[in-house]
Amino acid sequence: MSTTFWIVAVVLGIGVGYKVPAILRAGRNPLARQVGGLLIAATAVFVFAAPATIEKVNDLTGVVNFSAPWVYSLLTGFSASCLLLIIKWRGGSTDSIRRATWWVYGSYGTLVAGLWLCFAMGEHSVERLRDLDTYYATTPWMREMILLYLAAHTTAVLITSALLWTWERRVRGTGWLHTGVVLLTVGYALNLAYDAVKLTAVVARWNGHDRDYLSTNVAPPIAAVVGVLIGLGFVLPHVGERMSQRVADRREYRALAPLARTLQPVPAASSPVSLGRFAPLQMRLTHRRTFVRDALRHLLPYTDSALREATVQRLLAAGKSPEQAHALADANTVAGAVERLQAGAEPVLDRPHPELSDPVVISRALRRLPSVHAVRWAPSTESVTS
């Protein structure tokens, strides 16, 4: 059981690690700080709720069951973080947000004080590492302490679940963000199951029944799943977006390679910057985009819209789709312009120049041309390779 708590703590700790740079970049952004605080609180709950940690804290403090109010305080702080996050998401006037924030601080601060007061007044001489909730369910003041933390946690989870359910409908179709919200929604819904299981075991003790297994065997796995889902819900949108952007950048970088090779002979495209293969991908992509854009601008006087349109019509007549025809015609136009430039031909000044497709589209079309060197496009010949 202790291993499970530590695994969840590590997952949440990774979430904190991913969020720290964003929090630092956000500066005084209260929403970013609140997300970070919530993840830190959740991580602390699982670290200190592990039976091995509970025993260690009890030994270090010399107070039997000292970990109970400490862990309950951390869980109450986590519940407060959930409510504060709701306040930031909901928005509103500065005064209303400030009032709601102070209400959360005041009410949950009072609850934490109440937890320690109940613990101080209760009898807790028998150390319990796993079943304290049910063992002391009928003990005066310890009973009240247990009910206080369950009530605080349930209230926060109910409000958070309602907000997430509403938010999920608004972020559908947003990719990774929607995935994160769904994970958070399921996680907080399972939190309600955790509270229900705990409360059922406690109430059973009040009525003289033994349902301790619900608290000791069923609730901890639910809490572990909840921790993983909440951690993933906050981390996955950030990680997923970064991964998706990196995949898209790599795909574009590779897609532009044929066009970049075709444009190498263009003098204006030469760049004094030399980037190695181990340079950051974003830097290499920016360099390649700039290279291609400058070269195409320099080649524009060597292109001819009339000849390009004739090529499009030939390709359409050959059975190509309009998209394929325009892409291949643009690729052939660029390759032909490079040949005219290399041959020392004069720019085409008496006819309009075409508006070329996106460089990525042109580059992919170049792959479908049998050979760049097979393209021959001069004023005296309008042959096209398809």
C-alpha positions in Angstrom: 0.0 0.0 0.0 2.8 2.4 0.8 4.3 1.8 -2.6 1.1 2.8 -4.3 1.1 6.1 -2.4 4.7 6.8 -3.4 4.0 6.0 -7.1 1.1 8.5 -7.1 3.3 11.1 -5.3 5.9 10.7 -8.0 3.3 11.2 -10.8 2.0 14.3 -9.1 5.6 15.5 -8.5 6.3 15.2 -12.2 3.2 17.3 -12.7 4.6 19.9 -10.4 7.9 19.8 -12.3 6.2 20.4 -15.6 4.2 23.3 -14.2 7.0 25.1 -12.4 8.5 26.7 -15.6 5.0 27.9 -16.7 4.4 29.3 -13.2 7.7 31.1 -13.2 7.0 32.5 -16.7 3.5 33.5 -15.7 4.9 35.8 -13.0 2.0 37.2 -11.0 -0.7 35.2 -12.8 -2.9 34.0 -10.0 -4.4 31.1 -12.0 -1.0 29.6 -12.7 0.0 30.0 -9.1 -3.2 28.3 -8.0 -2.7 25.3 -10.3 0.9 24.9 -9.0 -0.4 25.2 -5.4 -3.0 22.5 -6.0 -0.5 20.1 -7.4 1.9 20.7 -4.6 -0.9 20.1 -2.0 -2.0 16.9 -3.7 1.6 15.6 -3.8 2.1 16.4 -0.1 -1.1 14.5 0.7 0.1 11.3 -0.9 3.7 11.6 0.5 2.5 12.0 4.1 -0.5 9.6 3.8 1.9 6.7 3.0 1.9 4.3 6.1 5.7 4.4 6.2 5.6 8.2 6.3 2.8 8.2 8.9 4.9 6.1 11.2 8.0 8.2 10.7 6.2 11.4 11.5 4.7 10.0 14.6 8.1 8.8 15.8 9.8 12.2 15.0 7.2 14.2 16.8 6.8 11.8 19.7 3.0 12.2 19.6 0.9 9.1 18.9 -1.1 9.5 15.7 0.2 13.0 15.1 0.1 12.3 11.4 -3.7 12.1 11.5 -4.5 15.8 11.9 -1.4 16.6 9.8 -2.6 14.6 6.8 -6.2 15.8 7.3 -4.9 19.4 7.3 -3.1 18.7 4.0 -6.2 17.2 2.5 -8.2 20.2 3.7 -5.6 22.5 2.1 -6.0 20.6 -1.1 -9.8 21.0 -0.9 -9.2 24.8 -0.4 -6.9 24.9 -3.4 -9.7 23.3 -5.5 -12.1 26.0 -4.5 -9.6 28.8 -5.1 -9.0 27.4 -8.5 -12.7 27.5 -9.2 -12.8 31.1 -8.1 -10.1 32.0 -10.6 -11.7 30.0 -13.4 -15.1 31.5 -12.8 -13.8 35.0 -13.0 -15.8 38.1 -12.1 -15.0 41.5 -10.6 -11.8 42.0 -8.6 -13.8 42.6 -5.4 -16.0 39.5 -5.7 -12.9 37.3 -6.4 -11.1 38.9 -3.4 -14.2 38.3 -1.1 -14.6 34.7 -2.2 -10.8 34.1 -1.8 -10.9 35.4 1.8 -14.0 33.4 2.5 -12.1 30.2 1.5 -9.1 31.2 3.5 -11.2 32.0 6.5 -13.5 28.9 6.4 -10.9 26.3 5.6 -8.4 27.9 8.0 -11.0 27.6 10.7 -11.5 24.0 9.7 -7.8 23.2 10.0 -7.8 24.9 13.5 -10.8 22.8 14.4 -9.0 19.6 13.3 -6.1 20.2 15.6 -8.4 21.3 18.5 -10.4 18.1 18.2 -7.2 16.1 18.1 -5.9 17.8 21.2 -9.1 17.1 23.1 -9.5 13.5 21.9 -8.1 10.3 23.2 -5.7 8.7 20.7 -3.2 6.6 22.6 -3.3 3.6 20.2 -1.3 4.2 17.0 -3.2 3.3 13.9 -1.4 3.5 10.5 -4.1 2.4 8.2 -7.5 2.3 9.9 -7.6 5.4 12.1 -10.8 6.6 10.6 -12.8 3.5 11.6 -10.9 2.7 14.8 -11.6 6.1 16.3 -15.0 6.6 14.6 -16.9 6.4 17.9 -14.3 8.2 20.1 -15.4 11.6 21.3 -13.6 14.5 19.5 -11.6 12.1 17.2 -15.0 11.4 15.7 -15.6 15.1 15.1 -12.2 15.5 13.6 -12.8 12.7 11.1 -16.2 14.2 10.1 -14.7 17.7 9.7 -12.1 16.6 7.1 -14.6 14.4 5.2 -17.2 17.3 5.1 -14.6 19.8 3.9 -13.3 17.5 1.3 -16.8 16.4 0.0 -17.9 20.1 -0.2 -14.9 21.1 -2.3 -15.2 18.0 -4.6 -18.9 18.6 -5.2 -18.3 22.2 -6.3 -15.3 21.4 -8.4 -17.1 18.5 -10.1 -20.0 20.7 -11.0 -17.7 23.3 -12.5 -15.7 20.8 -14.5 -18.9 19.3 -15.9 -19.9 22.7 -17.1 -16.5 23.5 -18.5 -16.2 20.2 -20.3 -19.0 21.2 -22.7 -17.3 24.5 -23.5 -13.9 23.0 -24.4 -15.0 20.2 -26.6 -13.0 20.1 -29.8 -9.9 21.7 -28.2 -7.8 18.6 -28.3 -5.5 18.1 -25.4 -7.3 20.7 -23.2 -10.5 18.8 -23.5 -8.7 15.5 -22.7 -7.3 17.1 -19.6 -10.7 18.4 -18.5 -12.2 15.0 -19.0 -9.5 13.4 -16.8 -10.1 16.0 -14.1 -13.8 15.5 -14.3 -13.5 11.7 -13.8 -10.9 12.2 -11.1 -13.1 14.5 -9.0 -16.1 12.3 -9.6 -14.1 9.4 -8.1 -13.2 11.6 -5.2 -16.9 11.6 -4.4 -16.7 7.8 -4.4 -13.7 8.0 -2.0 -15.7 10.2 0.4 -18.8 7.9 0.2 -16.7 4.8 0.9 -15.0 6.4 3.9 -18.2 7.8 5.3 -20.0 4.5 4.9 -17.3 2.7 6.9 -17.5 5.3 9.7 -21.3 5.3 9.9 -21.2 1.5 10.0 -19.0 1.7 13.1 -21.6 4.1 14.7 -24.2 1.4 14.2 -22.1 -1.4 15.6 -21.2 -2.9 12.2 -17.7 -3.7 10.8 -17.2 -2.3 7.3 -13.6 -1.3 8.0 -12.4 -3.0 4.7 -14.1 -0.1 2.8 -11.8 2.4 4.5 -8.6 0.3 4.6 -8.9 -1.7 1.3 -11.3 0.1 -1.0 -10.7 3.8 -0.4 -6.9 3.8 -0.8 -6.9 2.4 -4.4 -9.6 4.9 -5.3 -7.5 7.7 -3.9 -4.5 6.5 -5.9 -6.5 6.5 -9.2 -7.8 9.9 -8.3 -4.3 11.2 -7.8 -3.1 9.9 -11.1 -6.1 11.3 -13.0 -5.8 14.7 -11.4 -2.0 14.8 -12.1 -2.5 13.7 -15.7 -5.4 16.2 -16.1 -3.2 19.1 -15.2 0.0 17.9 -17.0 -1.3 16.2 -20.1 -2.6 19.3 -21.9 0.8 21.0 -21.4 2.8 18.0 -22.4 0.5 17.0 -25.2 0.5 20.4 -26.8 4.3 20.5 -26.7 4.6 17.1 -28.2 2.1 17.8 -30.9 3.9 21.1 -31.8 7.2 19.3 -31.9 5.8 16.6 -34.2 4.2 19.2 -36.4 7.5 21.2 -36.6 9.5 18.0 -37.5 6.9 17.1 -40.1 7.1 20.6 -41.7 10.9 20.6 -41.5 11.1 17.3 -43.4 8.4 18.3 -45.8 10.4 21.5 -46.8 13.5 19.5 -47.5 12.9 18.8 -51.3 12.1 22.5 -51.9 15.1 23.6 -49.9 17.4 21.4 -52.0 15.8 22.7 -55.2 16.4 26.3 -54.1 20.1 25.8 -53.1 21.4 27.4 -56.4 19.5 30.6 -55.8 22.2 33.2 -54.8 19.9 35.3 -52.7 18.9 32.3 -50.6 22.5 31.7 -49.4 22.7 32.3 -45.7 25.9 32.8 -43.6 24.2 30.9 -40.7 25.3 27.3 -40.5 23.2 25.1 -38.2 24.3 21.6 -37.3 22.0 18.6 -37.1 22.0 18.9 -33.3 20.7 22.5 -33.3 17.2 22.9 -31.7 14.5 21.8 -34.1 12.6 25.1 -33.8 15.8 27.0 -34.8 16.4 24.8 -37.8 12.8 25.1 -38.9 12.9 28.9 -38.7 16.2 28.9 -40.7 14.7 26.7 -43.4 11.5 28.7 -43.6 13.5 31.9 -44.0 15.7 30.3 -46.6 12.8 29.1 -48.7 10.9 32.4 -48.4 13.8 34.5 -49.5 14.6 32.2 -52.4 11.1 32.2 -53.7 10.9 35.9 -53.5 14.2 36.1 -55.5 12.8 33.6 -58.1 9.5 35.4 -58.6 10.7 37.5 -61.6 11.6 34.2 -63.3 8.1 32.7 -63.0 5.3 33.2 -65.5 1.6 33.0 -64.5 0.5 32.3 -68.1 2.7 29.3 -68.4 1.7 28.1 -65.0 -2.0 28.3 -65.9 -1.3 26.3 -69.1 0.4 23.7 -67.0 -2.6 23.5 -64.7 -4.9 22.9 -67.6 -2.7 20.2 -69.1 -2.6 18.4 -65.7 -6.3 18.7 -65.3 -6.8 17.2 -68.8 -4.4 14.4 -67.8 -6.8 13.5 -64.9 -5.2 15.2 -62.0 -7.4 16.7 -59.3 -7.5 20.5 -59.0 -5.3 20.4 -55.8 -2.8 18.1 -57.5 -2.7 20.1 -60.7 -2.0 23.4 -58.9 0.6 21.8 -56.6 2.5 20.1 -59.5 2.3 23.2 -61.6 3.7 25.3 -58.8 6.5 22.8 -58.2 7.3 22.7 -61.9 7.2 26.6 -62.0 9.7 26.8 -59.2 12.0 24.2 -60.7 11.8 25.9 -64.1 12.6 29.3 -62.5 15.7 27.8 -60.9 16.8 26.5 -64.3 16.2 29.8 -66.0 18.2 31.6 -63.3 21.1 29.1 -63.6 21.0 29.4 -67.4 21.4 33.2 -67.1 18.0 33.9 -68.7 16.5 37.3 -68.4 13.6 37.8 -65.8 10.0 37.7 -67.2 9.0 41.3 -67.0 6.2 41.7 -69.5 3.8 39.2 -67.9 2.3 38.9 -64.4 3.9 36.5 -61.9 1.8 33.7 -60.4 0.8 33.5 -56.7 2.4 30.2 -55.6 0.9 27.7 -53.2 2.2 27.2 -49.6 5.9 26.2 -49.7 5.1 22.9 -47.9 2.6 22.0 -50.7 5.1 22.9 -53.3 7.8 20.9 -51.6 5.6 17.8 -51.4 4.7 18.1 -55.0 8.4 18.2 -56.0 8.7 14.6 -54.6 6.1 13.6 -57.2 8.1 15.0 -60.1 10.3 12.4 -61.8 13.3 14.6 -61.7 13.9 18.3 -61.1 16.5 18.2 -63.8 13.9 16.8 -66.3 11.9 20.0 -66.0 12.5 22.3 -69.0 10.6 25.5 -69.0 11.7 28.4 -71.2 9.9 31.0 -73.4 10.4 28.9 -76.4 9.1 25.6 -74.9 6.3 24.9 -72.5 6.8 21.2 -71.8 5.8 19.9 -68.4 6.6 16.8 -66.5 3.6 15.4 -64.7 
